[in-house]
């Protein structure tokens, strides 16, 4: 016993043991590296075999095609250029071991979006922020939750929202009256985004927000930051690894922003729960023919009488907070840009709105359906500047397209809505702003030629709400202001989670006396 203990305490024994463990650690690291390299190699062979039928742009030997996308305003035009060279679909390589098949034709989009494939794996980057809500769910859980939430966007529910949206738009326009200048243009995207966030919180969650008037709203800043961080993580390949991202400065910032946003969401939910404890308030809710989204979430029960968990409640609220304001802000901002850029259409819309309202200044539910020409202009804006420029899917089973080409399960596909909207085979002179494309007597087009709200089973659940909000915001703006573009600051399109401008959207805003 003493002899054995003496050996263990001797310098020679320790040196020998350290060397053995070092060699073992090195051997394990080498083995892991070889296993990883073999996995990547097998993955590349599988992709090369799967994509053999799909010619595409020549990839860089190391970077693939990723280096082509630099957020310099040409990313979307590159997609359109490749769509002309490689019709219907082409692969885009991210490095040597990952590739996405870009879908750029109506027929291909119809085939893919008509199925129930889940969102592409990179949507999981939203998970710590949005939780397992409607955006990220799939299968039966998604179908059940979608069915649960659909009544909350019934037209009877949407009717009173028109006044709330109009009031929110008036707050924004009131700010513009105070800050607009004849000589200086103003950046509108941030103000529009605050307005749509204010609107979604008041309409669907009953939260009386002051986000438009607060000079530095931490919740809003956190939303902006989270959008940037998710987009940055997608584009920066090393951040695809959870461990590397979480330990990075961006990952730490992401967790802090999530914590702040979740704290705000919990506050919204708690306030409504407290109000439901009031017997009279509960009776009012129960007597409603149609409940708003938060009512539905709080009052829903499964077959066992169990309500949604705190995590599920927060996930759905966060999802609608994000999807309900960011995409609509993009839609409104780019439509206002089109109105400014094409003054003849702006004036025609203004005259239509004046004729509908007469002596009134407030827009009502019945007015929305009468905005025929304004709606045509809005849709044409959506075509040229789609609020969501693309969506990703991951094949749950093999797919065969209309021309006979196939892809196996597991492959990643990206529907380039922007490329489809700018396809000269579908749209004559696609770069020309022509609202008559959406006239009632316009020639019939492909069912999947126009996809601002996507299509198929996973189309946008809130598209009617969003369209109403865009109409109200555009109408209120044109009644009070004449718009013109700042030619010195043309917008630089960047396809982030929604279509944005790298340098903002700058317009000259002149008050109509």
Secondary structure, DSSP 8 states (H G I E B T S, - for coil): -HHHHHHHHSHHHHHHHHHHHHHHHHHHHHHHHHHHHHHHHHHHHHHHHHTTT------BTTTBTGGG--SSS-HHHHHHHHHHHS-SEEEEEETTTEEEEEE-SHHHHHHHHTS--EE-GGGGGGHHHH-SSTTT--HHHHHHHHHHHHGGG-HHHHHTHHHHHHHHHHHHHHHHHHH--SSS-EE-HHHHHHHHHHHHHHHHH-----TTT-SS-HHHHHHHHHHHHHHHHHHSGGGGSHHHHHHSHHHHHHHHHHHHHHHHHHHHHHHHHHHHTSHHHHHHHHH-SS--HHHHHHH---TTS----HHHHHHHHHHHHHHHHHHHHHHHHHHHHHHHH-HHHHHHHHHHHHHHHTT--S--HHHHTT-HHHHHHHHHHHHHT-SS-EEEEE-SS-EE-TTS-EE-TT-EEEEEHHHHHT-TTTSTTTTS--GGGGSTTS----TTS--TT--STTS-TTHHHHHHHHHHHHHHHHHHEEEEE-TTS---EEESSSEEETT--EEEEEE--
